């Protein structure tokens, strides 16, 4: 199963060592480190977090992302 971990570069909870151990255990994992963010990456750097998640989803599910956005029109939005 595709897995993404977004780690804050200055997290005091998830160290680089812990991240490396997790990546050795879960071979299909993709990781992104957001420098300047702590453990709560989405709160510390929402733009970087969202960008990382969207890039991951577009890579893993390209047809779903493309068709979902192309089917939206006017006030009809899937959220």
mmCIF file of the N, C-alpha and C atoms, coordinates in Angstrom:
data_MODEL
# 
_entry.id   MODEL 
# 
loop_
_atom_site.group_PDB 
_atom_site.id 
_atom_site.type_symbol 
_atom_site.label_atom_id 
_atom_site.label_alt_id 
_atom_site.label_comp_id 
_atom_site.label_asym_id 
_atom_site.label_entity_id 
_atom_site.label_seq_id 
_atom_site.pdbx_PDB_ins_code 
_atom_site.Cartn_x 
_atom_site.Cartn_y 
_atom_site.Cartn_z 
_atom_site.occupancy 
_atom_site.B_iso_or_equiv 
_atom_site.pdbx_formal_charge 
_atom_site.auth_seq_id 
_atom_site.auth_comp_id 
_atom_site.auth_asym_id 
_atom_site.auth_atom_id 
_atom_site.pdbx_PDB_model_num 
ATOM 1   N N  . UNK A 1 1  ? 0.838   -1.167 0.000   1.00 0.00 ? 1  UNK A N  1 
ATOM 2   C CA . UNK A 1 1  ? 0.000   0.000  0.000   1.00 0.00 ? 1  UNK A CA 1 
ATOM 3   C C  . UNK A 1 1  ? 0.892   1.241  0.000   1.00 0.00 ? 1  UNK A C  1 
ATOM 4   N N  . UNK A 1 2  ? 0.658   2.173  -0.893  1.00 0.00 ? 2  UNK A N  1 
ATOM 5   C CA . UNK A 1 2  ? 1.441   3.411  -0.905  1.00 0.00 ? 2  UNK A CA 1 
ATOM 6   C C  . UNK A 1 2  ? 1.283   4.171  0.403   1.00 0.00 ? 2  UNK A C  1 
ATOM 7   N N  . UNK A 1 3  ? 2.391   4.627  0.922   1.00 0.00 ? 3  UNK A N  1 
ATOM 8   C CA . UNK A 1 3  ? 2.396   5.314  2.209   1.00 0.00 ? 3  UNK A CA 1 
ATOM 9   C C  . UNK A 1 3  ? 3.247   6.562  2.116   1.00 0.00 ? 3  UNK A C  1 
ATOM 10  N N  . UNK A 1 4  ? 2.781   7.644  2.703   1.00 0.00 ? 4  UNK A N  1 
ATOM 11  C CA . UNK A 1 4  ? 3.534   8.895  2.742   1.00 0.00 ? 4  UNK A CA 1 
ATOM 12  C C  . UNK A 1 4  ? 3.715   9.311  4.192   1.00 0.00 ? 4  UNK A C  1 
ATOM 13  N N  . UNK A 1 5  ? 4.936   9.689  4.539   1.00 0.00 ? 5  UNK A N  1 
ATOM 14  C CA . UNK A 1 5  ? 5.203   10.296 5.842   1.00 0.00 ? 5  UNK A CA 1 
ATOM 15  C C  . UNK A 1 5  ? 5.735   11.695 5.579   1.00 0.00 ? 5  UNK A C  1 
ATOM 16  N N  . UNK A 1 6  ? 5.105   12.660 6.195   1.00 0.00 ? 6  UNK A N  1 
ATOM 17  C CA . UNK A 1 6  ? 5.575   14.039 6.120   1.00 0.00 ? 6  UNK A CA 1 
ATOM 18  C C  . UNK A 1 6  ? 6.114   14.371 7.510   1.00 0.00 ? 6  UNK A C  1 
ATOM 19  N N  . UNK A 1 7  ? 7.413   14.573 7.588   1.00 0.00 ? 7  UNK A N  1 
ATOM 20  C CA . UNK A 1 7  ? 8.092   14.805 8.864   1.00 0.00 ? 7  UNK A CA 1 
ATOM 21  C C  . UNK A 1 7  ? 8.555   16.243 8.963   1.00 0.00 ? 7  UNK A C  1 
ATOM 22  N N  . UNK A 1 8  ? 8.358   16.831 10.114  1.00 0.00 ? 8  UNK A N  1 
ATOM 23  C CA . UNK A 1 8  ? 8.891   18.165 10.370  1.00 0.00 ? 8  UNK A CA 1 
ATOM 24  C C  . UNK A 1 8  ? 10.384  18.075 10.631  1.00 0.00 ? 8  UNK A C  1 
ATOM 25  N N  . UNK A 1 9  ? 11.148  18.898 9.970   1.00 0.00 ? 9  UNK A N  1 
ATOM 26  C CA . UNK A 1 9  ? 12.606  18.870 10.085  1.00 0.00 ? 9  UNK A CA 1 
ATOM 27  C C  . UNK A 1 9  ? 13.115  19.147 11.483  1.00 0.00 ? 9  UNK A C  1 
ATOM 28  N N  . UNK A 1 10 ? 12.311  19.850 12.287  1.00 0.00 ? 10 UNK A N  1 
ATOM 29  C CA . UNK A 1 10 ? 12.742  20.118 13.660  1.00 0.00 ? 10 UNK A CA 1 
ATOM 30  C C  . UNK A 1 10 ? 11.821  19.411 14.663  1.00 0.00 ? 10 UNK A C  1 
ATOM 31  N N  . UNK A 1 11 ? 11.213  18.309 14.225  1.00 0.00 ? 11 UNK A N  1 
ATOM 32  C CA . UNK A 1 11 ? 10.344  17.536 15.107  1.00 0.00 ? 11 UNK A CA 1 
ATOM 33  C C  . UNK A 1 11 ? 11.142  16.979 16.272  1.00 0.00 ? 11 UNK A C  1 
ATOM 34  N N  . UNK A 1 12 ? 10.571  17.095 17.468  1.00 0.00 ? 12 UNK A N  1 
ATOM 35  C CA . UNK A 1 12 ? 11.198  16.493 18.637  1.00 0.00 ? 12 UNK A CA 1 
ATOM 36  C C  . UNK A 1 12 ? 10.562  15.141 18.956  1.00 0.00 ? 12 UNK A C  1 
ATOM 37  N N  . UNK A 1 13 ? 9.689   14.657 18.067  1.00 0.00 ? 13 UNK A N  1 
ATOM 38  C CA . UNK A 1 13 ? 9.025   13.369 18.254  1.00 0.00 ? 13 UNK A CA 1 
ATOM 39  C C  . UNK A 1 13 ? 9.546   12.331 17.263  1.00 0.00 ? 13 UNK A C  1 
ATOM 40  N N  . UNK A 1 14 ? 9.646   12.711 15.985  1.00 0.00 ? 14 UNK A N  1 
ATOM 41  C CA . UNK A 1 14 ? 10.109  11.790 14.946  1.00 0.00 ? 14 UNK A CA 1 
ATOM 42  C C  . UNK A 1 14 ? 11.489  12.238 14.483  1.00 0.00 ? 14 UNK A C  1 
ATOM 43  N N  . UNK A 1 15 ? 12.505  11.521 14.929  1.00 0.00 ? 15 UNK A N  1 
ATOM 44  C CA . UNK A 1 15 ? 13.883  11.861 14.562  1.00 0.00 ? 15 UNK A CA 1 
ATOM 45  C C  . UNK A 1 15 ? 14.229  11.276 13.197  1.00 0.00 ? 15 UNK A C  1 
ATOM 46  N N  . UNK A 1 16 ? 15.357  11.691 12.661  1.00 0.00 ? 16 UNK A N  1 
ATOM 47  C CA . UNK A 1 16 ? 15.828  11.124 11.393  1.00 0.00 ? 16 UNK A CA 1 
ATOM 48  C C  . UNK A 1 16 ? 16.068  9.627  11.539  1.00 0.00 ? 16 UNK A C  1 
ATOM 49  N N  . UNK A 1 17 ? 16.550  9.203  12.706  1.00 0.00 ? 17 UNK A N  1 
ATOM 50  C CA . UNK A 1 17 ? 16.806  7.778  12.949  1.00 0.00 ? 17 UNK A CA 1 
ATOM 51  C C  . UNK A 1 17 ? 15.495  6.991  12.921  1.00 0.00 ? 17 UNK A C  1 
ATOM 52  N N  . UNK A 1 18 ? 14.469  7.504  13.580  1.00 0.00 ? 18 UNK A N  1 
ATOM 53  C CA . UNK A 1 18 ? 13.167  6.835  13.592  1.00 0.00 ? 18 UNK A CA 1 
ATOM 54  C C  . UNK A 1 18 ? 12.602  6.771  12.177  1.00 0.00 ? 18 UNK A C  1 
ATOM 55  N N  . UNK A 1 19 ? 12.762  7.838  11.432  1.00 0.00 ? 19 UNK A N  1 
ATOM 56  C CA . UNK A 1 19 ? 12.282  7.871  10.048  1.00 0.00 ? 19 UNK A CA 1 
ATOM 57  C C  . UNK A 1 19 ? 13.001  6.809  9.208   1.00 0.00 ? 19 UNK A C  1 
ATOM 58  N N  . UNK A 1 20 ? 14.303  6.694  9.363   1.00 0.00 ? 20 UNK A N  1 
ATOM 59  C CA . UNK A 1 20 ? 15.087  5.706  8.614   1.00 0.00 ? 20 UNK A CA 1 
ATOM 60  C C  . UNK A 1 20 ? 14.653  4.285  8.979   1.00 0.00 ? 20 UNK A C  1 
ATOM 61  N N  . UNK A 1 21 ? 14.411  4.039  10.255  1.00 0.00 ? 21 UNK A N  1 
ATOM 62  C CA . UNK A 1 21 ? 13.956  2.717  10.691  1.00 0.00 ? 21 UNK A CA 1 
ATOM 63  C C  . UNK A 1 21 ? 12.592  2.386  10.093  1.00 0.00 ? 21 UNK A C  1 
ATOM 64  N N  . UNK A 1 22 ? 11.700  3.347  10.071  1.00 0.00 ? 22 UNK A N  1 
ATOM 65  C CA . UNK A 1 22 ? 10.375  3.128  9.493   1.00 0.00 ? 22 UNK A CA 1 
ATOM 66  C C  . UNK A 1 22 ? 10.482  2.837  8.000   1.00 0.00 ? 22 UNK A C  1 
ATOM 67  N N  . UNK A 1 23 ? 11.338  3.579  7.325   1.00 0.00 ? 23 UNK A N  1 
ATOM 68  C CA . UNK A 1 23 ? 11.502  3.390  5.887   1.00 0.00 ? 23 UNK A CA 1 
ATOM 69  C C  . UNK A 1 23 ? 12.108  2.026  5.569   1.00 0.00 ? 23 UNK A C  1 
ATOM 70  N N  . UNK A 1 24 ? 12.951  1.506  6.450   1.00 0.00 ? 24 UNK A N  1 
ATOM 71  C CA . UNK A 1 24 ? 13.491  0.153  6.266   1.00 0.00 ? 24 UNK A CA 1 
ATOM 72  C C  . UNK A 1 24 ? 12.405  -0.900 6.465   1.00 0.00 ? 24 UNK A C  1 
ATOM 73  N N  . UNK A 1 25 ? 11.453  -0.626 7.331   1.00 0.00 ? 25 UNK A N  1 
ATOM 74  C CA . UNK A 1 25 ? 10.385  -1.569 7.659   1.00 0.00 ? 25 UNK A CA 1 
ATOM 75  C C  . UNK A 1 25 ? 9.278   -1.566 6.614   1.00 0.00 ? 25 UNK A C  1 
ATOM 76  N N  . UNK A 1 26 ? 8.981   -0.405 6.066   1.00 0.00 ? 26 UNK A N  1 
ATOM 77  C CA . UNK A 1 26 ? 7.885   -0.247 5.103   1.00 0.00 ? 26 UNK A CA 1 
ATOM 78  C C  . UNK A 1 26 ? 8.487   0.164  3.760   1.00 0.00 ? 26 UNK A C  1 
ATOM 79  N N  . UNK A 1 27 ? 8.755   -0.816 2.891   1.00 0.00 ? 27 UNK A N  1 
ATOM 80  C CA . UNK A 1 27 ? 9.503   -0.516 1.660   1.00 0.00 ? 27 UNK A CA 1 
ATOM 81  C C  . UNK A 1 27 ? 8.821   0.429  0.681   1.00 0.00 ? 27 UNK A C  1 
ATOM 82  N N  . UNK A 1 28 ? 7.497   0.490  0.665   1.00 0.00 ? 28 UNK A N  1 
ATOM 83  C CA . UNK A 1 28 ? 6.799   1.338  -0.300  1.00 0.00 ? 28 UNK A CA 1 
ATOM 84  C C  . UNK A 1 28 ? 6.569   2.754  0.213   1.00 0.00 ? 28 UNK A C  1 
ATOM 85  N N  . UNK A 1 29 ? 7.159   3.097  1.353   1.00 0.00 ? 29 UNK A N  1 
ATOM 86  C CA . UNK A 1 29 ? 6.936   4.414  1.934   1.00 0.00 ? 29 UNK A CA 1 
ATOM 87  C C  . UNK A 1 29 ? 7.680   5.496  1.153   1.00 0.00 ? 29 UNK A C  1 
ATOM 88  N N  . UNK A 1 30 ? 7.044   6.633  1.053   1.00 0.00 ? 30 UNK A N  1 
ATOM 89  C CA . UNK A 1 30 ? 7.690   7.830  0.515   1.00 0.00 ? 30 UNK A CA 1 
ATOM 90  C C  . UNK A 1 30 ? 7.759   8.821  1.660   1.00 0.00 ? 30 UNK A C  1 
ATOM 91  N N  . UNK A 1 31 ? 8.817   9.562  1.716   1.00 0.00 ? 31 UNK A N  1 
ATOM 92  C CA . UNK A 1 31 ? 8.945   10.511 2.818   1.00 0.00 ? 31 UNK A CA 1 
ATOM 93  C C  . UNK A 1 31 ? 9.280   11.898 2.313   1.00 0.00 ? 31 UNK A C  1 
ATOM 94  N N  . UNK A 1 32 ? 8.790   12.869 3.053   1.00 0.00 ? 32 UNK A N  1 
ATOM 95  C CA . UNK A 1 32 ? 9.078   14.270 2.795   1.00 0.00 ? 32 UNK A CA 1 
ATOM 96  C C  . UNK A 1 32 ? 9.419   14.890 4.144   1.00 0.00 ? 32 UNK A C  1 
ATOM 97  N N  . UNK A 1 33 ? 10.516  15.627 4.186   1.00 0.00 ? 33 UNK A N  1 
ATOM 98  C CA . UNK A 1 33 ? 10.866  16.359 5.392   1.00 0.00 ? 33 UNK A CA 1 
ATOM 99  C C  . UNK A 1 33 ? 10.685  17.844 5.105   1.00 0.00 ? 33 UNK A C  1 
ATOM 100 N N  . UNK A 1 34 ? 9.919   18.495 5.953   1.00 0.00 ? 34 UNK A N  1 
ATOM 101 C CA . UNK A 1 34 ? 9.657   19.921 5.807   1.00 0.00 ? 34 UNK A CA 1 
ATOM 102 C C  . UNK A 1 34 ? 10.539  20.655 6.810   1.00 0.00 ? 34 UNK A C  1 
ATOM 103 N N  . UNK A 1 35 ? 11.590  21.275 6.312   1.00 0.00 ? 35 UNK A N  1 
ATOM 104 C CA . UNK A 1 35 ? 12.498  21.991 7.202   1.00 0.00 ? 35 UNK A CA 1 
ATOM 105 C C  . UNK A 1 35 ? 11.766  23.165 7.838   1.00 0.00 ? 35 UNK A C  1 
ATOM 106 N N  . UNK A 1 36 ? 12.088  23.433 9.071   1.00 0.00 ? 36 UNK A N  1 
ATOM 107 C CA . UNK A 1 36 ? 11.462  24.549 9.772   1.00 0.00 ? 36 UNK A CA 1 
ATOM 108 C C  . UNK A 1 36 ? 10.140  24.203 10.427  1.00 0.00 ? 36 UNK A C  1 
ATOM 109 N N  . UNK A 1 37 ? 9.623   22.995 10.185  1.00 0.00 ? 37 UNK A N  1 
ATOM 110 C CA . UNK A 1 37 ? 8.368   22.574 10.806  1.00 0.00 ? 37 UNK A CA 1 
ATOM 111 C C  . UNK A 1 37 ? 8.673   21.614 11.945  1.00 0.00 ? 37 UNK A C  1 
ATOM 112 N N  . UNK A 1 38 ? 7.848   21.690 12.990  1.00 0.00 ? 38 UNK A N  1 
ATOM 113 C CA . UNK A 1 38 ? 7.981   20.767 14.106  1.00 0.00 ? 38 UNK A CA 1 
ATOM 114 C C  . UNK A 1 38 ? 7.162   19.514 13.855  1.00 0.00 ? 38 UNK A C  1 
ATOM 115 N N  . UNK A 1 39 ? 6.715   18.880 14.938  1.00 0.00 ? 39 UNK A N  1 
ATOM 116 C CA . UNK A 1 39 ? 5.970   17.628 14.804  1.00 0.00 ? 39 UNK A CA 1 
ATOM 117 C C  . UNK A 1 39 ? 4.617   17.835 14.124  1.00 0.00 ? 39 UNK A C  1 
ATOM 118 N N  . UNK A 1 40 ? 3.986   18.960 14.322  1.00 0.00 ? 40 UNK A N  1 
ATOM 119 C CA . UNK A 1 40 ? 2.687   19.231 13.709  1.00 0.00 ? 40 UNK A CA 1 
ATOM 120 C C  . UNK A 1 40 ? 2.892   19.975 12.389  1.00 0.00 ? 40 UNK A C  1 
ATOM 121 N N  . UNK A 1 41 ? 3.335   19.238 11.384  1.00 0.00 ? 41 UNK A N  1 
ATOM 122 C CA . UNK A 1 41 ? 3.748   19.844 10.108  1.00 0.00 ? 41 UNK A CA 1 
ATOM 123 C C  . UNK A 1 41 ? 2.617   20.648 9.478   1.00 0.00 ? 41 UNK A C  1 
ATOM 124 N N  . UNK A 1 42 ? 1.427   20.093 9.446   1.00 0.00 ? 42 UNK A N  1 
ATOM 125 C CA . UNK A 1 42 ? 0.316   20.798 8.794   1.00 0.00 ? 42 UNK A CA 1 
ATOM 126 C C  . UNK A 1 42 ? 0.027   22.133 9.467   1.00 0.00 ? 42 UNK A C  1 
ATOM 127 N N  . UNK A 1 43 ? 0.218   22.207 10.769  1.00 0.00 ? 43 UNK A N  1 
ATOM 128 C CA . UNK A 1 43 ? -0.006  23.467 11.485  1.00 0.00 ? 43 UNK A CA 1 
ATOM 129 C C  . UNK A 1 43 ? 1.153   24.432 11.340  1.00 0.00 ? 43 UNK A C  1 
ATOM 130 N N  . UNK A 1 44 ? 2.364   23.887 11.294  1.00 0.00 ? 44 UNK A N  1 
ATOM 131 C CA . UNK A 1 44 ? 3.556   24.732 11.197  1.00 0.00 ? 44 UNK A CA 1 
ATOM 132 C C  . UNK A 1 44 ? 3.805   25.247 9.786   1.00 0.00 ? 44 UNK A C  1 
ATOM 133 N N  . UNK A 1 45 ? 3.474   24.427 8.792   1.00 0.00 ? 45 UNK A N  1 
ATOM 134 C CA . UNK A 1 45 ? 3.734   24.802 7.398   1.00 0.00 ? 45 UNK A CA 1 
ATOM 135 C C  . UNK A 1 45 ? 2.673   24.161 6.507   1.00 0.00 ? 45 UNK A C  1 
ATOM 136 N N  . UNK A 1 46 ? 1.456   24.684 6.602   1.00 0.00 ? 46 UNK A N  1 
ATOM 137 C CA . UNK A 1 46 ? 0.327   24.100 5.887   1.00 0.00 ? 46 UNK A CA 1 
ATOM 138 C C  . UNK A 1 46 ? 0.560   24.010 4.385   1.00 0.00 ? 46 UNK A C  1 
ATOM 139 N N  . UNK A 1 47 ? 1.127   25.040 3.797   1.00 0.00 ? 47 UNK A N  1 
ATOM 140 C CA . UNK A 1 47 ? 1.356   25.041 2.349   1.00 0.00 ? 47 UNK A CA 1 
ATOM 141 C C  . UNK A 1 47 ? 2.292   23.900 1.946   1.00 0.00 ? 47 UNK A C  1 
ATOM 142 N N  . UNK A 1 48 ? 3.390   23.734 2.652   1.00 0.00 ? 48 UNK A N  1 
ATOM 143 C CA . UNK A 1 48 ? 4.356   22.672 2.327   1.00 0.00 ? 48 UNK A CA 1 
ATOM 144 C C  . UNK A 1 48 ? 3.729   21.299 2.541   1.00 0.00 ? 48 UNK A C  1 
ATOM 145 N N  . UNK A 1 49 ? 2.942   21.140 3.602   1.00 0.00 ? 49 UNK A N  1 
ATOM 146 C CA . UNK A 1 49 ? 2.270   19.874 3.877   1.00 0.00 ? 49 UNK A CA 1 
ATOM 147 C C  . UNK A 1 49 ? 1.302   19.527 2.746   1.00 0.00 ? 49 UNK A C  1 
ATOM 148 N N  . UNK A 1 50 ? 0.458   20.482 2.386   1.00 0.00 ? 50 UNK A N  1 
ATOM 149 C CA . UNK A 1 50 ? -0.521  20.254 1.324   1.00 0.00 ? 50 UNK A CA 1 
ATOM 150 C C  . UNK A 1 50 ? 0.158   19.945 0.001   1.00 0.00 ? 50 UNK A C  1 
ATOM 151 N N  . UNK A 1 51 ? 1.211   20.665 -0.302  1.00 0.00 ? 51 UNK A N  1 
ATOM 152 C CA . UNK A 1 51 ? 1.956   20.428 -1.546  1.00 0.00 ? 51 UNK A CA 1 
ATOM 153 C C  . UNK A 1 51 ? 2.520   18.998 -1.576  1.00 0.00 ? 51 UNK A C  1 
ATOM 154 N N  . UNK A 1 52 ? 3.063   18.539 -0.464  1.00 0.00 ? 52 UNK A N  1 
ATOM 155 C CA . UNK A 1 52 ? 3.619   17.188 -0.386  1.00 0.00 ? 52 UNK A CA 1 
ATOM 156 C C  . UNK A 1 52 ? 2.537   16.125 -0.564  1.00 0.00 ? 52 UNK A C  1 
ATOM 157 N N  . UNK A 1 53 ? 1.400   16.326 0.096   1.00 0.00 ? 53 UNK A N  1 
ATOM 158 C CA . UNK A 1 53 ? 0.309   15.360 0.001   1.00 0.00 ? 53 UNK A CA 1 
ATOM 159 C C  . UNK A 1 53 ? -0.266  15.334 -1.418  1.00 0.00 ? 53 UNK A C  1 
ATOM 160 N N  . UNK A 1 54 ? -0.470  16.490 -2.010  1.00 0.00 ? 54 UNK A N  1 
ATOM 161 C CA . UNK A 1 54 ? -1.023  16.538 -3.377  1.00 0.00 ? 54 UNK A CA 1 
ATOM 162 C C  . UNK A 1 54 ? -0.070  15.892 -4.388  1.00 0.00 ? 54 UNK A C  1 
ATOM 163 N N  . UNK A 1 55 ? 1.224   16.146 -4.248  1.00 0.00 ? 55 UNK A N  1 
ATOM 164 C CA . UNK A 1 55 ? 2.204   15.535 -5.156  1.00 0.00 ? 55 UNK A CA 1 
ATOM 165 C C  . UNK A 1 55 ? 2.173   14.018 -5.023  1.00 0.00 ? 55 UNK A C  1 
ATOM 166 N N  . UNK A 1 56 ? 2.074   13.530 -3.787  1.00 0.00 ? 56 UNK A N  1 
ATOM 167 C CA . UNK A 1 56 ? 2.000   12.094 -3.533  1.00 0.00 ? 56 UNK A CA 1 
ATOM 168 C C  . UNK A 1 56 ? 0.745   11.499 -4.168  1.00 0.00 ? 56 UNK A C  1 
ATOM 169 N N  . UNK A 1 57 ? -0.398  12.127 -3.954  1.00 0.00 ? 57 UNK A N  1 
ATOM 170 C CA . UNK A 1 57 ? -1.648  11.612 -4.514  1.00 0.00 ? 57 UNK A CA 1 
ATOM 171 C C  . UNK A 1 57 ? -1.640  11.631 -6.035  1.00 0.00 ? 57 UNK A C  1 
ATOM 172 N N  . UNK A 1 58 ? -1.089  12.666 -6.622  1.00 0.00 ? 58 UNK A N  1 
ATOM 173 C CA . UNK A 1 58 ? -1.016  12.745 -8.078  1.00 0.00 ? 58 UNK A CA 1 
ATOM 174 C C  . UNK A 1 58 ? -0.098  11.667 -8.642  1.00 0.00 ? 58 UNK A C  1 
ATOM 175 N N  . UNK A 1 59 ? 0.946   11.323 -7.898  1.00 0.00 ? 59 UNK A N  1 
ATOM 176 C CA . UNK A 1 59 ? 1.861   10.266 -8.333  1.00 0.00 ? 59 UNK A CA 1 
ATOM 177 C C  . UNK A 1 59 ? 1.215   8.893  -8.206  1.00 0.00 ? 59 UNK A C  1 
ATOM 178 N N  . UNK A 1 60 ? 0.535   8.654  -7.100  1.00 0.00 ? 60 UNK A N  1 
ATOM 179 C CA . UNK A 1 60 ? -0.026  7.334  -6.819  1.00 0.00 ? 60 UNK A CA 1 
ATOM 180 C C  . UNK A 1 60 ? -1.351  7.102  -7.536  1.00 0.00 ? 60 UNK A C  1 
ATOM 181 N N  . UNK A 1 61 ? -2.184  8.132  -7.643  1.00 0.00 ? 61 UNK A N  1 
ATOM 182 C CA . UNK A 1 61 ? -3.510  8.008  -8.246  1.00 0.00 ? 61 UNK A CA 1 
ATOM 183 C C  . UNK A 1 61 ? -3.718  9.062  -9.341  1.00 0.00 ? 61 UNK A C  1 
ATOM 184 N N  . UNK A 1 62 ? -2.894  9.071  -10.373 1.00 0.00 ? 62 UNK A N  1 
ATOM 185 C CA . UNK A 1 62 ? -2.983  10.152 -11.371 1.00 0.00 ? 62 UNK A CA 1 
ATOM 186 C C  . UNK A 1 62 ? -4.327  10.226 -12.085 1.00 0.00 ? 62 UNK A C  1 
ATOM 187 N N  . UNK A 1 63 ? -4.928  9.108  -12.418 1.00 0.00 ? 63 UNK A N  1 
ATOM 188 C CA . UNK A 1 63 ? -6.196  9.133  -13.147 1.00 0.00 ? 63 UNK A CA 1 
ATOM 189 C C  . UNK A 1 63 ? -7.317  9.681  -12.262 1.00 0.00 ? 63 UNK A C  1 
ATOM 190 N N  . UNK A 1 64 ? -7.318  9.322  -11.011 1.00 0.00 ? 64 UNK A N  1 
ATOM 191 C CA . UNK A 1 64 ? -8.373  9.782  -10.098 1.00 0.00 ? 64 UNK A CA 1 
ATOM 192 C C  . UNK A 1 64 ? -8.290  11.285 -9.882  1.00 0.00 ? 64 UNK A C  1 
ATOM 193 N N  . UNK A 1 65 ? -7.087  11.801 -9.716  1.00 0.00 ? 65 UNK A N  1 
ATOM 194 C CA . UNK A 1 65 ? -6.918  13.248 -9.496  1.00 0.00 ? 65 UNK A CA 1 
ATOM 195 C C  . UNK A 1 65 ? -7.304  14.003 -10.756 1.00 0.00 ? 65 UNK A C  1 
ATOM 196 N N  . UNK A 1 66 ? -6.859  13.529 -11.926 1.00 0.00 ? 66 UNK A N  1 
ATOM 197 C CA . UNK A 1 66 ? -7.146  14.212 -13.188 1.00 0.00 ? 66 UNK A CA 1 
ATOM 198 C C  . UNK A 1 66 ? -8.629  14.201 -13.496 1.00 0.00 ? 66 UNK A C  1 
ATOM 199 N N  . UNK A 1 67 ? -9.273  13.035 -13.354 1.00 0.00 ? 67 UNK A N  1 
ATOM 200 C CA . UNK A 1 67 ? -10.688 12.954 -13.706 1.00 0.00 ? 67 UNK A CA 1 
ATOM 201 C C  . UNK A 1 67 ? -11.554 13.708 -12.709 1.00 0.00 ? 67 UNK A C  1 
ATOM 202 N N  . UNK A 1 68 ? -11.150 13.729 -11.436 1.00 0.00 ? 68 UNK A N  1 
ATOM 203 C CA . UNK A 1 68 ? -11.923 14.434 -10.422 1.00 0.00 ? 68 UNK A CA 1 
ATOM 204 C C  . UNK A 1 68 ? -11.939 15.934 -10.710 1.00 0.00 ? 68 UNK A C  1 
ATOM 205 N N  . UNK A 1 69 ? -10.797 16.498 -11.037 1.00 0.00 ? 69 UNK A N  1 
ATOM 206 C CA . UNK A 1 69 ? -10.746 17.934 -11.298 1.00 0.00 ? 69 UNK A CA 1 
ATOM 207 C C  . UNK A 1 69 ? -11.370 18.289 -12.637 1.00 0.00 ? 69 UNK A C  1 
ATOM 208 N N  . UNK A 1 70 ? -11.311 17.387 -13.627 1.00 0.00 ? 70 UNK A N  1 
ATOM 209 C CA . UNK A 1 70 ? -11.882 17.711 -14.933 1.00 0.00 ? 70 UNK A CA 1 
ATOM 210 C C  . UNK A 1 70 ? -13.401 17.605 -14.923 1.00 0.00 ? 70 UNK A C  1 
ATOM 211 N N  . UNK A 1 71 ? -13.985 16.873 -13.959 1.00 0.00 ? 71 UNK A N  1 
ATOM 212 C CA . UNK A 1 71 ? -15.428 16.713 -13.899 1.00 0.00 ? 71 UNK A CA 1 
ATOM 213 C C  . UNK A 1 71 ? -16.105 17.850 -13.133 1.00 0.00 ? 71 UNK A C  1 
ATOM 214 N N  . UNK A 1 72 ? -15.346 18.677 -12.459 1.00 0.00 ? 72 UNK A N  1 
ATOM 215 C CA . UNK A 1 72 ? -15.928 19.769 -11.691 1.00 0.00 ? 72 UNK A CA 1 
ATOM 216 C C  . UNK A 1 72 ? -16.264 20.931 -12.606 1.00 0.00 ? 72 UNK A C  1 
ATOM 217 N N  . UNK A 1 73 ? -17.432 21.506 -12.386 1.00 0.00 ? 73 UNK A N  1 
ATOM 218 C CA . UNK A 1 73 ? -17.798 22.674 -13.177 1.00 0.00 ? 73 UNK A CA 1 
ATOM 219 C C  . UNK A 1 73 ? -18.703 23.580 -12.348 1.00 0.00 ? 73 UNK A C  1 
ATOM 220 N N  . UNK A 1 74 ? -18.599 24.862 -12.590 1.00 0.00 ? 74 UNK A N  1 
ATOM 221 C CA . UNK A 1 74 ? -19.446 25.817 -11.899 1.00 0.00 ? 74 UNK A CA 1 
ATOM 222 C C  . UNK A 1 74 ? -19.393 25.682 -10.400 1.00 0.00 ? 74 UNK A C  1 
ATOM 223 N N  . UNK A 1 75 ? -20.584 25.550 -9.794  1.00 0.00 ? 75 UNK A N  1 
ATOM 224 C CA . UNK A 1 75 ? -20.671 25.426 -8.347  1.00 0.00 ? 75 UNK A CA 1 
ATOM 225 C C  . UNK A 1 75 ? -20.602 23.980 -7.867  1.00 0.00 ? 75 UNK A C  1 
ATOM 226 N N  . UNK A 1 76 ? -20.500 23.032 -8.797  1.00 0.00 ? 76 UNK A N  1 
ATOM 227 C CA . UNK A 1 76 ? -20.436 21.610 -8.445  1.00 0.00 ? 76 UNK A CA 1 
ATOM 228 C C  . UNK A 1 76 ? -18.997 21.238 -8.082  1.00 0.00 ? 76 UNK A C  1 
ATOM 229 N N  . UNK A 1 77 ? -18.732 21.094 -6.785  1.00 0.00 ? 77 UNK A N  1 
ATOM 230 C CA . UNK A 1 77 ? -17.387 20.775 -6.322  1.00 0.00 ? 77 UNK A CA 1 
ATOM 231 C C  . UNK A 1 77 ? -17.425 19.589 -5.387  1.00 0.00 ? 77 UNK A C  1 
ATOM 232 N N  . UNK A 1 78 ? -16.521 18.656 -5.603  1.00 0.00 ? 78 UNK A N  1 
ATOM 233 C CA . UNK A 1 78 ? -16.365 17.527 -4.682  1.00 0.00 ? 78 UNK A CA 1 
ATOM 234 C C  . UNK A 1 78 ? -15.351 17.901 -3.624  1.00 0.00 ? 78 UNK A C  1 
ATOM 235 N N  . UNK A 1 79 ? -15.744 17.821 -2.381  1.00 0.00 ? 79 UNK A N  1 
ATOM 236 C CA . UNK A 1 79 ? -14.824 18.177 -1.299  1.00 0.00 ? 79 UNK A CA 1 
ATOM 237 C C  . UNK A 1 79 ? -14.654 16.965 -0.409  1.00 0.00 ? 79 UNK A C  1 
# 
